[in-house]
């Protein structure tokens, strides 16, 4: 299924595109926007895949060409096609590697042609990726999942075999003693029963992996009470990719790498899993993620691209909702955007949450109004 968003400040034009897209079987419209700002906010918070953005060229504040540049910066995997009533924009459209340029009024065969181009481009790309990167893929941000070389997700007969695989992968090939595994996965349970559970879970995990064509990956030693390790090579691990993007951002200050890292991080390390043994790593990654968001926000504020900075600030505040500093920065950002009424309303909402004895000089609305940019120096 091809996932599409469309942006057009003219509602009749947007409704027309929507109706035409509904006639194409392999298409799913996942977002319709009347403004570029709303689209950007969605892109920065939506973790799901988006294949194609249909953008009106002439829009107020942020036109289609600038929106395309920002989308490519945030999510370089998204393909772009422009909708316009003027042929003169064609050259500019292809400067941002747009796959098509559709003249209004848009016709059914226009959209079918665009979808055909997208399918052809993706087929070539997927074939090259399949040939060069075939292998096991691991997802650790969000729920733990593993894709086998076939591309099928590995199914686990029970939650403990899935947790055990996540646990062994968490230790990056290092041998982990039976005692440690039992203590961290079956904490507080009867020792004899726990040992039985461990053996049966190891057996079941091996069977689950064999069904997906994966075998002989779990090594066992019997010395010093026994230990287990996971010996596999993965073609993709989202945590490793995230850390590489962060490293590249620190090395060359490219926002492309930073925003790729934000998308990879999603909801956080093994979020929602309830794995107690993952909490230290979760906290470590969350701290680094907060620092990354702070660095990106500073760049966008310097560029006066306040709408994107505000959205990232909100993601940052979700990590630490009781931080006076973060709320002060959000208020300052609203002031920089000339949204004083919104800034004052936000101030009223969070004022009672903040420790004003500690932050009394910082959290002063009149002072913030006089020098909002100071919070981002």
C-alpha positions as CSV (number, residue, x, y, z in Angstrom):
1,X,0.0,0.0,0.0
2,X,1.3,3.5,-1.0
3,X,0.8,6.0,1.8
4,X,0.2,9.5,0.6
5,X,-0.3,13.0,2.1
6,X,-1.6,16.0,0.3
7,X,-1.2,19.7,1.0
8,X,-3.2,22.5,-0.7
9,X,-4.6,25.7,0.9
10,X,-7.5,25.6,-1.6
11,X,-10.1,23.3,-0.1
12,X,-11.9,22.4,-3.3
13,X,-8.6,21.4,-4.9
14,X,-7.7,19.3,-1.9
15,X,-11.1,17.6,-2.0
16,X,-10.7,16.8,-5.7
17,X,-7.3,15.2,-5.2
18,X,-8.7,13.2,-2.4
19,X,-11.6,11.8,-4.5
20,X,-9.2,10.9,-7.3
21,X,-6.8,9.1,-4.9
22,X,-9.7,7.1,-3.6
23,X,-10.2,5.6,-7.1
24,X,-6.6,4.1,-7.1
25,X,-6.7,0.7,-5.3
26,X,-3.1,0.6,-4.0
27,X,-3.2,4.0,-2.4
28,X,-4.0,5.0,1.2
29,X,-4.4,8.8,2.0
30,X,-3.0,9.2,5.5
31,X,-3.0,13.0,5.8
32,X,-4.7,16.0,4.2
33,X,-3.5,19.5,5.1
34,X,-4.6,23.1,4.3
35,X,-1.3,24.6,5.5
36,X,2.4,23.9,5.2
37,X,2.8,24.3,8.9
38,X,0.3,21.7,9.8
39,X,2.0,19.3,7.4
40,X,5.4,19.9,9.0
41,X,4.0,19.3,12.4
42,X,2.5,16.0,11.3
43,X,5.7,14.9,9.6
44,X,7.8,15.6,12.7
45,X,5.5,13.6,15.0
46,X,4.3,10.8,12.7
47,X,6.5,7.7,13.0
48,X,4.7,5.7,10.3
49,X,6.0,5.4,6.7
50,X,5.0,8.1,4.2
51,X,5.7,7.3,0.6
52,X,4.5,10.4,-1.4
53,X,3.7,14.0,-0.6
54,X,1.5,15.9,-3.1
55,X,2.2,19.6,-2.6
56,X,0.5,22.7,-4.0
57,X,3.2,25.0,-5.3
58,X,1.5,28.3,-4.3
59,X,0.7,28.6,-0.6
60,X,0.9,31.4,1.9
61,X,3.9,31.6,4.4
62,X,5.7,28.5,3.2
63,X,5.2,27.7,-0.5
64,X,5.3,24.3,-2.0
65,X,9.0,24.4,-3.0
66,X,10.2,25.5,0.4
67,X,7.9,22.9,2.0
68,X,9.5,20.2,-0.2
69,X,13.0,21.3,0.9
70,X,12.0,21.0,4.5
71,X,10.3,17.6,4.0
72,X,13.3,16.3,2.3
73,X,15.5,17.6,5.1
74,X,13.2,16.0,7.8
75,X,12.3,12.8,5.9
76,X,14.5,12.3,2.9
77,X,12.8,9.0,2.0
78,X,9.5,10.8,1.1
79,X,8.9,11.4,-2.6
80,X,7.5,14.7,-3.8
81,X,5.1,15.6,-6.5
82,X,3.8,19.2,-7.1
83,X,0.3,20.4,-8.0
84,X,0.1,23.8,-9.7
85,X,-1.8,25.9,-12.2
86,X,1.4,27.3,-13.7
87,X,4.0,25.5,-15.9
88,X,6.7,28.0,-15.0
89,X,7.5,26.2,-11.7
90,X,8.6,23.0,-13.4
91,X,12.4,23.7,-13.3
92,X,12.2,24.5,-9.6
93,X,10.3,21.4,-8.9
94,X,12.9,19.1,-10.3
95,X,15.6,20.9,-8.3
96,X,14.2,19.1,-5.3
97,X,14.1,15.8,-7.2
98,X,10.3,15.8,-7.5
99,X,9.0,12.7,-9.3
100,X,6.3,14.6,-11.1
101,X,4.7,18.0,-11.8
102,X,0.9,18.0,-12.2
103,X,-1.0,20.9,-13.7
104,X,-4.4,21.8,-12.3
105,X,-7.1,20.8,-12.7
106,X,-5.7,17.4,-11.8
107,X,-7.0,14.4,-13.8
108,X,-7.3,10.8,-12.9
109,X,-4.6,9.7,-15.4
110,X,-2.2,12.4,-14.0
111,X,-2.3,10.8,-10.6
112,X,-2.1,7.3,-12.0
113,X,1.0,8.3,-13.9
114,X,2.6,9.7,-10.7
115,X,1.8,6.6,-8.8
116,X,3.3,4.5,-11.6
117,X,6.5,6.5,-11.5
118,X,6.7,6.1,-7.7
119,X,6.2,2.3,-8.0
120,X,8.9,2.0,-10.7
121,X,11.4,4.1,-8.7
122,X,10.7,2.1,-5.5
123,X,11.0,-1.2,-7.3
124,X,14.5,-0.3,-8.6
125,X,15.5,0.9,-5.2
126,X,14.1,-2.1,-3.3
127,X,15.8,-4.5,-5.7
128,X,19.2,-2.8,-5.1
129,X,18.6,-2.8,-1.4
130,X,17.6,-6.5,-1.4
131,X,20.7,-7.4,-3.3
132,X,23.1,-5.4,-1.1
133,X,21.5,-5.6,2.4
134,X,19.7,-8.9,2.6
135,X,19.8,-10.2,6.2
136,X,18.2,-10.0,9.6
137,X,16.8,-6.7,10.7
138,X,16.1,-5.8,14.4
139,X,13.8,-3.1,15.8
140,X,14.5,-2.1,19.4
141,X,12.9,1.4,19.4
142,X,9.3,0.7,20.3
143,X,8.2,-2.9,20.6
144,X,11.0,-5.5,20.0
145,X,10.7,-7.1,16.5
146,X,12.9,-9.1,14.2
147,X,12.6,-9.5,10.4
148,X,14.1,-12.6,9.0
149,X,16.1,-12.6,5.7
150,X,12.8,-13.5,3.9
151,X,11.4,-10.1,5.1
152,X,8.8,-11.9,7.2
153,X,8.5,-10.9,10.9
154,X,9.5,-13.6,13.3
155,X,6.5,-14.9,15.3
156,X,7.1,-16.0,18.9
157,X,4.9,-18.6,20.5
158,X,5.1,-16.9,23.9
159,X,6.2,-13.5,25.3
160,X,9.2,-15.0,27.3
161,X,10.9,-16.4,24.2
162,X,10.6,-12.9,22.6
163,X,11.9,-11.2,25.7
164,X,14.8,-13.7,26.0
165,X,15.9,-12.9,22.4
166,X,15.6,-9.2,23.1
167,X,17.7,-9.7,26.3
168,X,20.5,-11.7,24.6
169,X,20.6,-9.1,21.7
170,X,20.7,-6.3,24.3
171,X,24.0,-7.9,25.5
172,X,25.5,-7.6,22.0
173,X,26.9,-11.2,21.7
174,X,28.4,-11.3,25.3
175,X,27.9,-14.5,27.3
176,X,25.3,-14.0,30.1
177,X,25.2,-16.4,33.0
178,X,22.2,-18.6,33.6
179,X,21.9,-17.0,37.1
180,X,21.8,-13.5,35.7
181,X,19.2,-14.4,33.1
182,X,17.0,-16.0,35.6
183,X,17.4,-13.1,38.0
184,X,16.6,-10.4,35.5
185,X,13.8,-12.1,33.5
186,X,12.2,-14.2,36.2
187,X,13.1,-12.0,39.2
188,X,11.7,-13.2,42.5
189,X,10.4,-16.5,41.2
190,X,11.1,-20.0,42.7
191,X,14.7,-20.9,41.6
192,X,13.9,-24.5,40.6
193,X,10.8,-23.5,38.6
194,X,12.7,-20.6,37.1
195,X,15.5,-22.9,35.8
196,X,12.8,-25.1,34.2
197,X,11.3,-22.1,32.6
198,X,14.6,-21.0,31.2
199,X,15.3,-24.3,29.6
200,X,11.8,-24.5,28.1
201,X,12.1,-20.9,26.8
202,X,15.5,-21.5,25.2
203,X,14.0,-24.6,23.5
204,X,10.9,-22.6,22.3
205,X,13.0,-19.7,21.1
206,X,15.2,-22.0,19.0
207,X,12.1,-23.5,17.5
208,X,10.7,-20.0,16.7
209,X,13.9,-19.0,15.0
210,X,14.1,-22.3,13.0
211,X,10.6,-21.7,11.6
212,X,12.0,-18.5,10.1
213,X,15.0,-20.2,8.7
214,X,17.4,-19.1,11.5
215,X,19.4,-21.8,13.3
216,X,22.4,-22.3,15.5
217,X,22.5,-18.7,16.8
218,X,22.2,-19.4,20.6
219,X,25.5,-20.6,22.1
220,X,25.7,-22.4,25.4
221,X,28.6,-23.0,27.8
222,X,28.4,-25.2,30.8
223,X,31.4,-23.9,32.8
224,X,31.0,-21.7,35.9
225,X,27.3,-22.5,36.2
226,X,26.5,-22.1,32.5
227,X,25.9,-19.2,30.2
228,X,24.2,-18.3,26.9
229,X,25.1,-15.9,24.1
230,X,23.5,-14.8,20.8
231,X,25.8,-15.0,17.9
232,X,24.2,-13.5,14.8
233,X,24.9,-10.8,12.3
234,X,22.2,-8.3,11.5
235,X,21.9,-6.2,8.4
236,X,20.0,-3.5,10.2
237,X,19.5,-2.5,13.9
238,X,17.6,0.7,14.5
239,X,19.5,1.5,17.7
240,X,22.9,1.1,15.9
241,X,21.6,3.3,13.0
242,X,20.3,5.9,15.5
243,X,23.7,6.1,17.2
244,X,25.5,6.4,13.8
245,X,23.2,9.2,12.7
246,X,23.9,11.1,16.0
247,X,27.6,10.6,15.6
248,X,27.5,12.0,12.0
249,X,25.4,15.0,13.2
250,X,28.0,15.7,15.9
251,X,30.8,15.3,13.3
252,X,29.4,17.6,10.5
253,X,26.3,19.4,12.1
254,X,24.1,18.1,9.3
255,X,20.4,18.4,10.3
256,X,19.6,15.5,7.9
257,X,21.4,13.1,10.2
258,X,19.9,14.7,13.3
259,X,16.3,14.4,11.9
260,X,16.9,10.8,10.8
261,X,17.9,10.0,14.3
262,X,14.7,11.6,15.7
263,X,12.6,9.5,13.4
264,X,14.5,6.3,14.4
265,X,14.1,7.0,18.1
266,X,10.4,7.1,17.9
267,X,8.8,6.2,21.3
268,X,12.1,5.1,22.8
269,X,14.1,2.0,23.6
270,X,11.9,-1.1,24.0
271,X,9.0,1.3,24.9
272,X,5.9,-0.4,26.3
273,X,7.8,-3.7,26.8
274,X,7.9,-3.6,30.6
275,X,11.4,-5.2,30.5
276,X,12.9,-4.1,33.9
277,X,16.4,-5.1,32.7
278,X,16.2,-2.5,29.9
279,X,15.7,0.6,32.2
280,X,19.4,1.6,32.4
281,X,19.8,1.6,28.6
282,X,16.5,3.4,28.2
283,X,17.6,6.2,30.5
284,X,21.0,6.4,28.7
285,X,19.4,6.7,25.3
286,X,16.7,9.1,26.5
287,X,19.3,11.5,28.0
288,X,21.2,11.5,24.7
289,X,18.0,12.0,22.8
290,X,17.1,15.0,24.9
291,X,20.5,16.5,24.2
292,X,20.0,15.9,20.4
293,X,16.6,17.6,20.5
294,X,18.2,20.6,22.3
295,X,20.9,20.9,19.7
296,X,18.4,20.7,16.8
297,X,16.2,23.3,18.4
298,X,19.1,25.7,18.7
299,X,19.9,25.3,15.0
300,X,16.3,26.0,13.9
301,X,16.0,29.0,16.2
302,X,19.1,30.5,14.7
303,X,17.6,29.9,11.3
304,X,14.3,31.5,12.6
305,X,12.4,28.4,11.6
306,X,10.4,28.6,14.7
307,X,7.5,26.3,13.7
308,X,9.7,23.2,13.4
309,X,11.6,24.2,16.6
310,X,8.4,24.4,18.6
311,X,7.3,20.9,17.5
312,X,10.7,19.5,18.6
313,X,10.5,21.4,21.9
314,X,7.2,19.7,22.6
315,X,8.8,16.3,22.0
316,X,11.6,17.3,24.3
317,X,9.1,18.5,27.0
318,X,7.4,15.1,26.9
319,X,10.5,13.5,28.2
320,X,10.7,15.8,31.2
321,X,7.3,17.5,31.7
322,X,8.3,19.0,35.1
323,X,11.3,20.9,33.8
324,X,11.0,24.6,34.4
325,X,13.7,25.3,31.8
326,X,11.9,23.5,29.0
327,X,8.6,25.3,29.7
328,X,10.4,28.6,29.7
329,X,12.0,27.8,26.4
330,X,8.6,26.9,24.9
331,X,7.1,30.2,26.1
332,X,10.1,32.1,24.7
333,X,9.7,30.3,21.4
334,X,6.0,31.3,21.2
335,X,7.1,34.9,21.9
336,X,9.7,34.8,19.1
337,X,6.8,33.6,16.8
338,X,4.8,36.7,17.8
339,X,2.2,34.5,19.5
340,X,2.1,36.5,22.8
341,X,-1.5,35.4,23.6
342,X,-0.5,31.7,23.2
343,X,2.7,32.3,25.3
344,X,0.6,33.9,28.1
345,X,-1.9,31.1,28.0
346,X,0.9,28.5,28.2
347,X,2.5,30.4,31.0
348,X,-0.8,30.4,33.0
349,X,-1.1,26.6,32.5
350,X,2.4,25.6,33.6
351,X,3.0,28.3,36.3
352,X,1.7,26.1,39.1
353,X,3.8,23.2,38.0
354,X,7.1,25.1,38.3
355,X,9.2,25.6,41.3
356,X,9.2,29.3,41.3
357,X,11.4,29.6,44.3
358,X,14.2,27.9,42.3
359,X,13.3,29.5,39.0
360,X,11.8,32.9,40.0
361,X,14.2,35.0,38.1
362,X,14.0,32.9,35.0
363,X,10.2,32.3,35.0
364,X,9.1,36.0,34.8
365,X,6.8,36.6,31.9
366,X,7.6,40.3,31.5
367,X,11.3,39.5,31.4
368,X,10.8,36.7,28.9
369,X,8.8,39.2,26.7
370,X,11.8,41.5,26.7
371,X,14.4,39.0,25.7
372,X,13.0,35.7,24.5
373,X,16.0,34.8,22.3
374,X,18.2,34.7,25.4
375,X,16.9,31.2,26.3
376,X,18.5,29.7,23.2
377,X,22.0,31.2,23.4
